[in-house]
């Protein structure tokens, strides 16, 4: 699963995404890794309390005893701090969170081709030749 937000990341927006993720996990036949490309964010409108709340929710709701990887690609210090806070909270869960400065590093850790993570759905819609 790939999450690629653009613009401003707000608490309301992330809670909507978490609800969709919770639903996808409940429907999935087996656990799945995920990748969050946070490189297109230009602002974060969340305080530490909101970040901790979302992270604690994920820790409680992801109780499947199967390890899952969650890679975060970050390009700014502010977004890096948020992803690291989330990772610290998740340390005692089955969700293994890591933050990366390049898509290639994230792809290697997730064991998927870099092209899969680098593909931008906006390019697909624009007719760039991607399937």
SVG drawing of the C-alpha trace seen along z (x, -y; Angstrom):
<svg xmlns="http://www.w3.org/2000/svg" viewBox="-13 -24 32 38">
<polyline fill="none" stroke="black" stroke-width="0.4" points="0.0,0.0 1.3,-3.4 0.3,-6.8 1.4,-9.9 -0.1,-13.0 0.5,-16.5 0.1,-19.9 -0.8,-20.2 -0.9,-17.2 -3.6,-17.8 -4.9,-15.8 -8.3,-15.4 -6.6,-14.2 -4.4,-11.7 -7.3,-10.3 -9.2,-9.7 -6.3,-7.8 -5.9,-5.8 -9.6,-4.8 -9.0,-3.6 -5.9,-1.7 -7.7,-0.1 -10.4,1.1 -7.9,2.4 -6.0,4.3 -9.3,5.9 -10.2,7.0 -6.7,8.2 -6.1,12.0 -2.6,11.4 -0.6,8.6 1.0,6.1 3.8,3.6 3.2,0.0 5.1,-3.0 4.4,-6.7 6.0,-9.2 5.9,-12.4 8.1,-14.4 5.3,-16.5 4.1,-18.0 4.8,-21.7 3.3,-22.0 2.3,-20.0 -0.7,-21.1 -0.5,-18.6 0.8,-19.0 2.7,-16.4 -0.5,-15.4 -2.3,-14.6 0.7,-12.6 0.9,-10.6 -2.8,-10.0 -2.7,-8.6 0.4,-6.5 -1.1,-5.0 -4.3,-4.2 -2.2,-2.4 -0.4,-0.5 -3.6,0.7 -5.5,1.5 -2.6,3.3 -2.5,6.3 -1.8,8.9 1.2,10.9 2.8,10.8 5.6,8.3 4.8,5.6 7.1,2.9 6.1,-0.7 8.6,-2.9 8.4,-6.7 10.2,-8.7 10.9,-12.2 12.6,-15.3 12.1,-17.9 13.1,-18.2 9.6,-18.9 8.2,-15.8 11.2,-13.7 10.4,-14.6 6.8,-13.5 7.8,-10.2 10.4,-9.5 7.9,-10.2 5.5,-7.7 8.4,-5.2 9.3,-5.6 5.7,-4.9 5.4,-1.9 8.7,-0.2 6.7,2.0 4.3,3.2 4.4,5.6 4.6,2.6 8.2,1.9 8.6,-1.8 11.7,-3.2 12.3,-6.7 14.3,-7.1 16.0,-10.0 15.8,-8.2 13.2,-6.1 15.9,-3.6 16.7,-2.9 13.0,-2.4 12.6,-0.1 15.6,2.1 14.2,2.4 10.7,3.2 12.3,5.6 10.4,4.1 11.7,2.5 12.4,-1.2 10.2,-1.9 7.2,-0.6 7.6,-3.2 8.7,-6.0 5.7,-5.8 3.5,-8.8 -0.2,-8.3 -0.4,-11.9 2.0,-10.8 -0.4,-8.0 -3.3,-10.3 -1.3,-12.7 -0.5,-10.0 3.2,-9.7 3.3,-6.1 3.0,-4.4 0.4,-1.5"/>
</svg>
